[in-house]
Amino acid sequence: MSGEVKYREFATSDGPAFQQLNEEWIKDHWVLEEKDKKTLQHPDKYIIQPGGRIFVTEQAGEVVACCALMYMSEGQYEVAKMTVSKSHRGKGLGKGMLTYTIDQARKMGTKKLVDLDLG
């Protein structure tokens, strides 16, 4: 793993990487459904505007991991859309991404994080 690792807030320009990373993960483990396509193509509309947030891991100028907090109710979010690119797995970036996401959730005053993935 070369280059500095940076955890940060999602920017609109990260949209294509967010979509690609998640589509790759979903296709490897499940079936990419229409609702997934809509969410990944329009994360501002389906994640951020309803009150959620997205975070990314950047290394050498490339987005290599991501994680979203999907708003559920006041003080409660679902941890979702978390993945690391295949070429960067096994290097601790997933753990770092989740730790960063949890830290950000605490700063937001989140009371409960849930993961509803039953896959």
CNS distance restraints for C-alpha pairs under 8 A (distance, minus, plus):
assign (resid   1 and name CA) (resid  88 and name CA) 7.54 0.50 0.50
assign (resid   1 and name CA) (resid  91 and name CA) 7.31 0.50 0.50
assign (resid   2 and name CA) (resid  59 and name CA) 7.76 0.50 0.50
assign (resid   2 and name CA) (resid  60 and name CA) 7.45 0.50 0.50
assign (resid   3 and name CA) (resid  59 and name CA) 5.82 0.50 0.50
assign (resid   3 and name CA) (resid  60 and name CA) 5.08 0.50 0.50
assign (resid   4 and name CA) (resid  59 and name CA) 5.76 0.50 0.50
assign (resid   4 and name CA) (resid  60 and name CA) 6.50 0.50 0.50
assign (resid   5 and name CA) (resid  57 and name CA) 6.80 0.50 0.50
assign (resid   5 and name CA) (resid  58 and name CA) 5.80 0.50 0.50
assign (resid   5 and name CA) (resid  59 and name CA) 4.79 0.50 0.50
assign (resid   5 and name CA) (resid  60 and name CA) 7.58 0.50 0.50
assign (resid   6 and name CA) (resid  57 and name CA) 5.63 0.50 0.50
assign (resid   6 and name CA) (resid  58 and name CA) 5.06 0.50 0.50
assign (resid   6 and name CA) (resid  59 and name CA) 6.37 0.50 0.50
assign (resid   7 and name CA) (resid  55 and name CA) 7.10 0.50 0.50
assign (resid   7 and name CA) (resid  56 and name CA) 5.79 0.50 0.50
assign (resid   7 and name CA) (resid  57 and name CA) 4.53 0.50 0.50
assign (resid   7 and name CA) (resid  58 and name CA) 6.32 0.50 0.50
assign (resid   7 and name CA) (resid  97 and name CA) 6.92 0.50 0.50
assign (resid   7 and name CA) (resid 100 and name CA) 6.92 0.50 0.50
assign (resid   8 and name CA) (resid  55 and name CA) 5.61 0.50 0.50
assign (resid   8 and name CA) (resid  56 and name CA) 5.54 0.50 0.50
assign (resid   8 and name CA) (resid  57 and name CA) 6.51 0.50 0.50
assign (resid   8 and name CA) (resid  58 and name CA) 7.77 0.50 0.50
assign (resid   9 and name CA) (resid  53 and name CA) 7.80 0.50 0.50
assign (resid   9 and name CA) (resid  54 and name CA) 6.24 0.50 0.50
assign (resid   9 and name CA) (resid  55 and name CA) 4.53 0.50 0.50
assign (resid   9 and name CA) (resid  56 and name CA) 6.23 0.50 0.50
assign (resid  10 and name CA) (resid  14 and name CA) 6.29 0.50 0.50
assign (resid  10 and name CA) (resid  53 and name CA) 7.70 0.50 0.50
assign (resid  10 and name CA) (resid  54 and name CA) 5.25 0.50 0.50
assign (resid  10 and name CA) (resid  55 and name CA) 4.94 0.50 0.50
assign (resid  10 and name CA) (resid  56 and name CA) 5.81 0.50 0.50
assign (resid  11 and name CA) (resid  15 and name CA) 7.38 0.50 0.50
assign (resid  12 and name CA) (resid  44 and name CA) 7.88 0.50 0.50
assign (resid  14 and name CA) (resid  18 and name CA) 6.06 0.50 0.50
assign (resid  14 and name CA) (resid  63 and name CA) 7.25 0.50 0.50
assign (resid  15 and name CA) (resid  19 and name CA) 6.12 0.50 0.50
assign (resid  15 and name CA) (resid  40 and name CA) 7.87 0.50 0.50
assign (resid  15 and name CA) (resid  41 and name CA) 7.42 0.50 0.50
assign (resid  15 and name CA) (resid  42 and name CA) 7.94 0.50 0.50
assign (resid  15 and name CA) (resid  43 and name CA) 7.32 0.50 0.50
assign (resid  16 and name CA) (resid  20 and name CA) 6.08 0.50 0.50
assign (resid  16 and name CA) (resid  41 and name CA) 7.93 0.50 0.50
assign (resid  17 and name CA) (resid  21 and name CA) 5.95 0.50 0.50
assign (resid  17 and name CA) (resid  63 and name CA) 6.30 0.50 0.50
assign (resid  17 and name CA) (resid  64 and name CA) 7.92 0.50 0.50
assign (resid  18 and name CA) (resid  22 and name CA) 6.21 0.50 0.50
assign (resid  18 and name CA) (resid  40 and name CA) 7.07 0.50 0.50
assign (resid  18 and name CA) (resid  63 and name CA) 7.91 0.50 0.50
assign (resid  18 and name CA) (resid  65 and name CA) 7.96 0.50 0.50
assign (resid  18 and name CA) (resid  66 and name CA) 6.65 0.50 0.50
assign (resid  19 and name CA) (resid  23 and name CA) 5.96 0.50 0.50
assign (resid  19 and name CA) (resid  40 and name CA) 4.91 0.50 0.50
assign (resid  19 and name CA) (resid  41 and name CA) 6.35 0.50 0.50
assign (resid  20 and name CA) (resid  24 and name CA) 6.06 0.50 0.50
assign (resid  21 and name CA) (resid  25 and name CA) 6.38 0.50 0.50
assign (resid  21 and name CA) (resid  64 and name CA) 7.73 0.50 0.50
assign (resid  21 and name CA) (resid  65 and name CA) 7.23 0.50 0.50
assign (resid  21 and name CA) (resid  66 and name CA) 7.83 0.50 0.50
assign (resid  21 and name CA) (resid  83 and name CA) 6.61 0.50 0.50
assign (resid  21 and name CA) (resid  84 and name CA) 6.97 0.50 0.50
assign (resid  21 and name CA) (resid  85 and name CA) 6.02 0.50 0.50
assign (resid  22 and name CA) (resid  26 and name CA) 6.04 0.50 0.50
assign (resid  22 and name CA) (resid  40 and name CA) 7.47 0.50 0.50
assign (resid  22 and name CA) (resid  81 and name CA) 6.37 0.50 0.50
assign (resid  22 and name CA) (resid  82 and name CA) 7.55 0.50 0.50
assign (resid  22 and name CA) (resid  83 and name CA) 6.46 0.50 0.50
assign (resid  23 and name CA) (resid  27 and name CA) 5.92 0.50 0.50
assign (resid  23 and name CA) (resid  32 and name CA) 6.98 0.50 0.50
assign (resid  23 and name CA) (resid  40 and name CA) 7.90 0.50 0.50
assign (resid  24 and name CA) (resid  28 and name CA) 6.19 0.50 0.50
assign (resid  25 and name CA) (resid  29 and name CA) 6.41 0.50 0.50
assign (resid  25 and name CA) (resid  83 and name CA) 6.75 0.50 0.50
assign (resid  26 and name CA) (resid  30 and name CA) 5.23 0.50 0.50
assign (resid  26 and name CA) (resid  31 and name CA) 6.35 0.50 0.50
assign (resid  26 and name CA) (resid  32 and name CA) 5.94 0.50 0.50
assign (resid  27 and name CA) (resid  31 and name CA) 5.62 0.50 0.50
assign (resid  27 and name CA) (resid  32 and name CA) 5.89 0.50 0.50
assign (resid  30 and name CA) (resid 119 and name CA) 7.87 0.50 0.50
assign (resid  32 and name CA) (resid  36 and name CA) 6.22 0.50 0.50
assign (resid  32 and name CA) (resid  37 and name CA) 7.01 0.50 0.50
assign (resid  33 and name CA) (resid  37 and name CA) 6.41 0.50 0.50
assign (resid  34 and name CA) (resid  38 and name CA) 6.30 0.50 0.50
assign (resid  35 and name CA) (resid  39 and name CA) 6.22 0.50 0.50
assign (resid  36 and name CA) (resid  40 and name CA) 6.03 0.50 0.50
assign (resid  37 and name CA) (resid  41 and name CA) 5.93 0.50 0.50
assign (resid  38 and name CA) (resid  42 and name CA) 5.98 0.50 0.50
assign (resid  38 and name CA) (resid  46 and name CA) 7.86 0.50 0.50
assign (resid  39 and name CA) (resid  43 and name CA) 5.34 0.50 0.50
assign (resid  39 and name CA) (resid  45 and name CA) 7.69 0.50 0.50
assign (resid  39 and name CA) (resid  46 and name CA) 5.44 0.50 0.50
assign (resid  39 and name CA) (resid  47 and name CA) 7.26 0.50 0.50
assign (resid  42 and name CA) (resid  46 and name CA) 6.32 0.50 0.50
assign (resid  43 and name CA) (resid  47 and name CA) 5.18 0.50 0.50
assign (resid  43 and name CA) (resid  48 and name CA) 6.52 0.50 0.50
assign (resid  44 and name CA) (resid  48 and name CA) 4.74 0.50 0.50
assign (resid  44 and name CA) (resid  49 and name CA) 5.79 0.50 0.50
assign (resid  45 and name CA) (resid  49 and name CA) 5.32 0.50 0.50
assign (resid  45 and name CA) (resid  50 and name CA) 7.32 0.50 0.50
assign (resid  46 and name CA) (resid  50 and name CA) 6.60 0.50 0.50
assign (resid  47 and name CA) (resid  51 and name CA) 6.85 0.50 0.50
assign (resid  47 and name CA) (resid  52 and name CA) 5.04 0.50 0.50
assign (resid  47 and name CA) (resid  53 and name CA) 6.59 0.50 0.50
assign (resid  47 and name CA) (resid  54 and name CA) 7.73 0.50 0.50
assign (resid  47 and name CA) (resid  68 and name CA) 7.72 0.50 0.50
assign (resid  47 and name CA) (resid  69 and name CA) 7.74 0.50 0.50
assign (resid  47 and name CA) (resid  70 and name CA) 5.86 0.50 0.50
assign (resid  47 and name CA) (resid  71 and name CA) 7.49 0.50 0.50
assign (resid  48 and name CA) (resid  52 and name CA) 4.48 0.50 0.50
assign (resid  48 and name CA) (resid  53 and name CA) 5.30 0.50 0.50
assign (resid  48 and name CA) (resid  54 and name CA) 7.36 0.50 0.50
assign (resid  48 and name CA) (resid  70 and name CA) 7.91 0.50 0.50
assign (resid  50 and name CA) (resid  71 and name CA) 6.56 0.50 0.50
assign (resid  51 and name CA) (resid  70 and name CA) 7.32 0.50 0.50
assign (resid  51 and name CA) (resid  71 and name CA) 5.34 0.50 0.50
assign (resid  52 and name CA) (resid  68 and name CA) 7.22 0.50 0.50
assign (resid  52 and name CA) (resid  69 and name CA) 5.22 0.50 0.50
assign (resid  52 and name CA) (resid  70 and name CA) 4.61 0.50 0.50
assign (resid  52 and name CA) (resid  71 and name CA) 4.75 0.50 0.50
assign (resid  52 and name CA) (resid  77 and name CA) 7.58 0.50 0.50
assign (resid  53 and name CA) (resid  68 and name CA) 5.68 0.50 0.50
assign (resid  53 and name CA) (resid  69 and name CA) 5.15 0.50 0.50
assign (resid  53 and name CA) (resid  70 and name CA) 6.79 0.50 0.50
assign (resid  54 and name CA) (resid  66 and name CA) 7.18 0.50 0.50
assign (resid  54 and name CA) (resid  67 and name CA) 5.81 0.50 0.50
assign (resid  54 and name CA) (resid  68 and name CA) 4.20 0.50 0.50
assign (resid  54 and name CA) (resid  69 and name CA) 6.21 0.50 0.50
assign (resid  55 and name CA) (resid  66 and name CA) 5.61 0.50 0.50
assign (resid  55 and name CA) (resid  67 and name CA) 5.39 0.50 0.50
assign (resid  55 and name CA) (resid  68 and name CA) 6.20 0.50 0.50
assign (resid  55 and name CA) (resid  97 and name CA) 7.83 0.50 0.50
assign (resid  55 and name CA) (resid 101 and name CA) 6.83 0.50 0.50
assign (resid  56 and name CA) (resid  63 and name CA) 6.46 0.50 0.50
assign (resid  56 and name CA) (resid  64 and name CA) 7.51 0.50 0.50
assign (resid  56 and name CA) (resid  65 and name CA) 5.59 0.50 0.50
assign (resid  56 and name CA) (resid  66 and name CA) 4.21 0.50 0.50
assign (resid  56 and name CA) (resid  67 and name CA) 6.46 0.50 0.50
assign (resid  56 and name CA) (resid  97 and name CA) 7.29 0.50 0.50
assign (resid  57 and name CA) (resid  63 and name CA) 5.70 0.50 0.50
assign (resid  57 and name CA) (resid  64 and name CA) 5.75 0.50 0.50
assign (resid  57 and name CA) (resid  65 and name CA) 4.91 0.50 0.50
assign (resid  57 and name CA) (resid  66 and name CA) 6.05 0.50 0.50
assign (resid  57 and name CA) (resid  93 and name CA) 7.61 0.50 0.50
assign (resid  57 and name CA) (resid  97 and name CA) 6.51 0.50 0.50
assign (resid  58 and name CA) (resid  62 and name CA) 5.28 0.50 0.50
assign (resid  58 and name CA) (resid  63 and name CA) 4.37 0.50 0.50
assign (resid  58 and name CA) (resid  64 and name CA) 5.78 0.50 0.50
assign (resid  58 and name CA) (resid  65 and name CA) 7.21 0.50 0.50
assign (resid  59 and name CA) (resid  63 and name CA) 6.49 0.50 0.50
assign (resid  59 and name CA) (resid  64 and name CA) 6.70 0.50 0.50
assign (resid  64 and name CA) (resid  84 and name CA) 5.83 0.50 0.50
assign (resid  64 and name CA) (resid  85 and name CA) 5.32 0.50 0.50
assign (resid  64 and name CA) (resid  88 and name CA) 6.88 0.50 0.50
assign (resid  65 and name CA) (resid  82 and name CA) 7.30 0.50 0.50
assign (resid  65 and name CA) (resid  83 and name CA) 5.53 0.50 0.50
assign (resid  65 and name CA) (resid  84 and name CA) 4.15 0.50 0.50
assign (resid  65 and name CA) (resid  85 and name CA) 6.08 0.50 0.50
assign (resid  65 and name CA) (resid  93 and name CA) 7.29 0.50 0.50
assign (resid  65 and name CA) (resid  94 and name CA) 7.16 0.50 0.50
assign (resid  65 and name CA) (resid  97 and name CA) 7.19 0.50 0.50
assign (resid  66 and name CA) (resid  81 and name CA) 6.98 0.50 0.50
assign (resid  66 and name CA) (resid  82 and name CA) 5.32 0.50 0.50
assign (resid  66 and name CA) (resid  83 and name CA) 5.69 0.50 0.50
assign (resid  66 and name CA) (resid  84 and name CA) 6.71 0.50 0.50
assign (resid  66 and name CA) (resid  97 and name CA) 6.93 0.50 0.50
assign (resid  67 and name CA) (resid  79 and name CA) 7.17 0.50 0.50
assign (resid  67 and name CA) (resid  80 and name CA) 6.17 0.50 0.50
assign (resid  67 and name CA) (resid  81 and name CA) 5.26 0.50 0.50
assign (resid  67 and name CA) (resid  82 and name CA) 3.97 0.50 0.50
assign (resid  67 and name CA) (resid  83 and name CA) 6.71 0.50 0.50
assign (resid  67 and name CA) (resid  97 and name CA) 6.93 0.50 0.50
assign (resid  67 and name CA) (resid  98 and name CA) 7.22 0.50 0.50
assign (resid  67 and name CA) (resid 101 and name CA) 7.05 0.50 0.50
assign (resid  68 and name CA) (resid  78 and name CA) 7.96 0.50 0.50
assign (resid  68 and name CA) (resid  79 and name CA) 5.91 0.50 0.50
assign (resid  68 and name CA) (resid  80 and name CA) 5.08 0.50 0.50
assign (resid  68 and name CA) (resid  81 and name CA) 5.51 0.50 0.50
assign (resid  68 and name CA) (resid  82 and name CA) 6.51 0.50 0.50
assign (resid  68 and name CA) (resid 101 and name CA) 7.85 0.50 0.50
assign (resid  69 and name CA) (resid  77 and name CA) 5.61 0.50 0.50
assign (resid  69 and name CA) (resid  78 and name CA) 5.50 0.50 0.50
assign (resid  69 and name CA) (resid  79 and name CA) 4.94 0.50 0.50
assign (resid  69 and name CA) (resid  80 and name CA) 6.12 0.50 0.50
assign (resid  69 and name CA) (resid 101 and name CA) 7.84 0.50 0.50
assign (resid  69 and name CA) (resid 105 and name CA) 7.99 0.50 0.50
assign (resid  70 and name CA) (resid  77 and name CA) 5.24 0.50 0.50
assign (resid  70 and name CA) (resid  78 and name CA) 4.95 0.50 0.50
assign (resid  70 and name CA) (resid  79 and name CA) 6.49 0.50 0.50
assign (resid  70 and name CA) (resid  80 and name CA) 6.69 0.50 0.50
assign (resid  71 and name CA) (resid  76 and name CA) 6.56 0.50 0.50
assign (resid  71 and name CA) (resid  77 and name CA) 4.69 0.50 0.50
assign (resid  71 and name CA) (resid  78 and name CA) 6.59 0.50 0.50
assign (resid  72 and name CA) (resid  76 and name CA) 5.55 0.50 0.50
assign (resid  72 and name CA) (resid  77 and name CA) 5.14 0.50 0.50
assign (resid  72 and name CA) (resid  78 and name CA) 6.66 0.50 0.50
assign (resid  73 and name CA) (resid  77 and name CA) 7.00 0.50 0.50
assign (resid  75 and name CA) (resid 109 and name CA) 6.59 0.50 0.50
assign (resid  75 and name CA) (resid 110 and name CA) 4.39 0.50 0.50
assign (resid  75 and name CA) (resid 111 and name CA) 4.99 0.50 0.50
assign (resid  75 and name CA) (resid 112 and name CA) 6.39 0.50 0.50
assign (resid  76 and name CA) (resid 110 and name CA) 5.94 0.50 0.50
assign (resid  76 and name CA) (resid 111 and name CA) 5.99 0.50 0.50
assign (resid  76 and name CA) (resid 112 and name CA) 4.78 0.50 0.50
assign (resid  76 and name CA) (resid 113 and name CA) 5.86 0.50 0.50
assign (resid  76 and name CA) (resid 114 and name CA) 7.64 0.50 0.50
assign (resid  77 and name CA) (resid 110 and name CA) 7.38 0.50 0.50
assign (resid  77 and name CA) (resid 112 and name CA) 6.56 0.50 0.50
assign (resid  77 and name CA) (resid 113 and name CA) 5.10 0.50 0.50
assign (resid  77 and name CA) (resid 114 and name CA) 6.31 0.50 0.50
assign (resid  78 and name CA) (resid 113 and name CA) 5.61 0.50 0.50
assign (resid  78 and name CA) (resid 114 and name CA) 4.66 0.50 0.50
assign (resid  78 and name CA) (resid 115 and name CA) 5.35 0.50 0.50
assign (resid  78 and name CA) (resid 116 and name CA) 6.91 0.50 0.50
assign (resid  79 and name CA) (resid 113 and name CA) 6.49 0.50 0.50
assign (resid  79 and name CA) (resid 114 and name CA) 6.01 0.50 0.50
assign (resid  79 and name CA) (resid 115 and name CA) 5.29 0.50 0.50
assign (resid  80 and name CA) (resid 115 and name CA) 6.88 0.50 0.50
assign (resid  82 and name CA) (resid  94 and name CA) 8.00 0.50 0.50
assign (resid  83 and name CA) (resid  94 and name CA) 7.02 0.50 0.50
assign (resid  84 and name CA) (resid  88 and name CA) 6.45 0.50 0.50
assign (resid  84 and name CA) (resid  89 and name CA) 6.02 0.50 0.50
assign (resid  84 and name CA) (resid  93 and name CA) 7.11 0.50 0.50
assign (resid  84 and name CA) (resid  94 and name CA) 6.16 0.50 0.50
assign (resid  85 and name CA) (resid  89 and name CA) 6.38 0.50 0.50
assign (resid  88 and name CA) (resid  93 and name CA) 7.42 0.50 0.50
assign (resid  89 and name CA) (resid  93 and name CA) 7.08 0.50 0.50
assign (resid  89 and name CA) (resid  94 and name CA) 7.54 0.50 0.50
assign (resid  92 and name CA) (resid  96 and name CA) 6.26 0.50 0.50
assign (resid  93 and name CA) (resid  97 and name CA) 5.94 0.50 0.50
assign (resid  94 and name CA) (resid  98 and name CA) 6.14 0.50 0.50
assign (resid  95 and name CA) (resid  99 and name CA) 6.08 0.50 0.50
assign (resid  96 and name CA) (resid 100 and name CA) 6.08 0.50 0.50
assign (resid  97 and name CA) (resid 101 and name CA) 6.12 0.50 0.50
assign (resid  98 and name CA) (resid 102 and name CA) 6.11 0.50 0.50
assign (resid  99 and name CA) (resid 103 and name CA) 6.16 0.50 0.50
assign (resid 100 and name CA) (resid 104 and name CA) 6.20 0.50 0.50
assign (resid 101 and name CA) (resid 105 and name CA) 6.15 0.50 0.50
assign (resid 102 and name CA) (resid 106 and name CA) 6.24 0.50 0.50
assign (resid 103 and name CA) (resid 107 and name CA) 6.36 0.50 0.50
assign (resid 104 and name CA) (resid 108 and name CA) 6.30 0.50 0.50
assign (resid 105 and name CA) (resid 109 and name CA) 6.52 0.50 0.50
assign (resid 105 and name CA) (resid 110 and name CA) 5.35 0.50 0.50
assign (resid 106 and name CA) (resid 110 and name CA) 5.43 0.50 0.50
assign (resid 106 and name CA) (resid 111 and name CA) 7.69 0.50 0.50
